[in-house]
Amino acid sequence: MKPVHLFFLIVVLLNSFSLTAQKEERHDIVLLDNVNFDRVDKNLELTRLADKVWLIQSSYACNGHLDCNHLLIVDRKDIVLVNTPASDSLTAILLNCIEKKFKRKVTKVIVSHFHDDSSGGLIVIGKRGIRSYASNMTRDLLKPGNKSIDFVFTDSLNIPLQTIPLKLYYFGAGHSIDNIVIWLSAGKILFGGCLMKSLDSTDNGNIKDADLQAWPVTVQKVKDRFRDVQTVIPGHGMIGDASVFDHTIEILK
């Protein structure tokens, strides 16, 4: 069993009692005990994390190795994709698979930072009329590549959906100067993107655009803000819980 699948099953068992009591609330995202995996393409897999939330894993090199994490939020009208695959071609395949599976199109895309593993499919996103969201720094960093962002923010931004509270935050530089996190308060799910290192990571990874001094400070700020987090999704590797914060800080020492 893949590490991400095993971790999720453990989280479900640990949280099943407390989640049951919350199912009647309108804005709750309830973790599932019947986890669904759907390999929609050799380079794409969808894992159902909750009743309205899916983890997407894609292959950066399109070689079948699923090494990039994305998030999909399926509300009553909107479908929100967090981070595109690394290329326009794979992004187009993903968008088509989502439309086929959910009988609806993606309406919004969030870009967590300017690197290709977050923004590589923005050209096709724009051509399909999908609204994009990112920090103002990400927008500026993408301009030389002729990629554009529709809606930007400086510190935080609420994205209006139908039933799911969704908020974007910028806490500071780290893996890149512009990296943001995405918070789903109802399910206590944090998409940390490449700001966070997975629990199976042993090094800093790509530090070409990193601020190594600011990075651990920024992660500590995120940790302090989201003390009740249950699931943390890094940009690559297996998902985890709050221990991802300390693991990332330790790696960066």
N, C-alpha and C positions, 0 to 999 in steps of 0.2 A: 504494500500500500504506500502511495506517495506520502512524504512527510506532511504536506499541507493538509491532506485528507485525514491522516492520523491525528494531527493536532486538533483539527476542527471537531472530530468525534469526541475527543477528550473534553474540549470546551463545552460541548453540548451536554455531556453527562454532568459536569460540575455545575452548570447553570440551569438545568431543566426545572428544578423546583422553584427558584425565584422568578423565572420567566413565565411559568404557568400562571402565576398570580397577576401578571401584567397584561395578559392577552386581550382583555376587554378594553384597554385604553386605545384611543383612536390612533395616536402617533407611535405606538410601539412597533418596533421591528423585532419579530420573534425568531430566535434561532431555531432551526429545524432539527428534528431527530431522524428524519429520513433525507439524508444528504444526497443530492442529485449531481452527477457528473456527466457532462456532455462534451465529447470531443467533436466539435463541429467542423474541424479541419485539422490536417496534420500539424498545423502551426498555431492552433487555437483550441483552448478548452474553457468551458464555463462550469463553475462549481457553485451550486446554490448555497449561500451562507445563511440566508434568512428568507422570510416570506416575500420580501421586496428587494433583496440585495444579492447580487451574484459577484463572485470573484472571477475575473477573466485572466487567463495566463496565455501569453503569446511568445513566439520565438523571435528574438531580435534578428537572428541571421537567417530566418526562414529555413532552418535545417531540421525542424521537428523537435528541437530542444526547447522546452517551455521555460524561459528564464526571465520574463517580464510580467509584472503584476499590474492589473487594471481593476477598476470597480464599475459595476453596472447597477444603477438604481432604477427600479421599475415602479413608477407611481401610476395613479389612475389615468393621467393624460401624458405626462412627461416620461421620457426614458433618458437618463443621464449617464453618459460614459465618462469615467475619470481616466484620462490619459489615452491617447491613441497608440496603436502599434507603431513600430519604428519606420514603416513605409506606407506610402499611399496605397499601394497594391494590397497589402495585408489589411489595412484599415478598411478598404472597400469590401473585402471578403467578410470581415467582421461585421460591418454595418448590414450587409446582405443577410448574414446568418441571424443577426438579432431581429431584423424585420421578419424573416421567415419564422423564427421561433415564437416571437411575441405578437405577431400580426400588426405591429406598429413600428414606426421609424424612431431612431434616436433623435431627440429634439435639442439636447444640450450636450456640450463637451467641456470638461474642465481639464486644463493643462497645468500640471503641478510644477513644471520647470521647463526650461527651453531646450533641453537635450532631446535627441530623436526618439528615445524610448518613452517620451511623454508627448511630443509634438510632431512626430514624423509623418502623421497622416493629415495634417491640418489643411493641405491643399484640397484634398478630396472632401474634407469636412466643409470647407467653404463652398465648394462647387455644389454640394447637396443642400446648401442653405441651412445648415445646422449652426446654432448660436454657440459661440465659444467664450470661455471665461478663464481669466488668469490674472496674475498680478501685473501691475503696470511695468515692472522691471522685465517680466517675461515677454510682454508685448514688445518692448524696446529691443530686447536681445534677439527676437525673432525677425525683426524688420530686415536685416541684411539678407536673409534667406527668402524674402518675399512672402513671408507667412504673416497672417494678421490675426488679431484677437478682437472680438466684438465688444466684450465688457471687461473692464479692468477695475482693480481696487488697490489700495495701499496697505491697509492693516487687516481688515476683515470684510467679509461680504456674506450676507444671507442670500441664498438662491431660493426664490419662491417656488415651491412645488404644491401639490394638492394635499398630501397628508404627512409628508416626511420632512422634518426640519433638517436643513442642509446648510452648513456654514463653512466658508473658506477662511483660513488664517495664515498670515505671514508673521513668523516669530523671529526671523533673522537668517543670516547666511549660514551655509553648511556645505553640503555636497556641491551646491551651486549658490550663487548670490541670491537667487530668486526663488528657491524652493519653498513651497507652501504645503500645508496639511489640510485635509478635508475631514470634517467631523459630522458623524451621524449620531446625534445625541440620543435618539430613541433606542437604538441598539447598542450604544456605547462603542461604536466602531470608528476607528481612526485610520484613515488612509495616510500613512506617513510618507509614502513615496521614497525617493532616493535619499531623503534626509535620514531615514532609518536603515540600519543594517539588520538583515535577518539573523535569527538565532544560529543559523548554520554558517554565517559569514565569519571569516577569520582575519580579514584585512580590510583596508579602507576602500578598496576597489578603485574606480576611476576618480582621480583627484585633480584632473587637469584644471577644472574651474572651481575647485573647492577652496573654502576659507577654513583652514585647519584649526586656527585659533578660535574662531567664532562657532564652529560646528558643535562641539560638546556643550557650549553655553546655550546654544539654540535648542538642542535636544533637552537640556535640563528645563528650559522654559516650557517646552511642550509637556514634559513629564509633570511639572508642577500644575499646569493648567488642566490636564486631563487625568486626574488621580483615580477616577472611577472607570477608566477605559477597560473594556473586556477583550477587544480584538484589535490588534495593531497590524496593519498591512504595509510592509516595506515595498520598495520599488522592485525588488528582486528577491527570489528565494522564498522560504516557507513563512507563512504568517505566524503571528505569535500573540502574546498578551503584553501586559505592562513591563515584563522583563526585557522586552526589546529595547526600552529606553536605556537601562543600565548596561546592557550588552553593547549598544552602540557607543555609549560614552567610554566604556572600557577599551573597545577597539581603537578609539581615537586617542588614547593616552600615548 
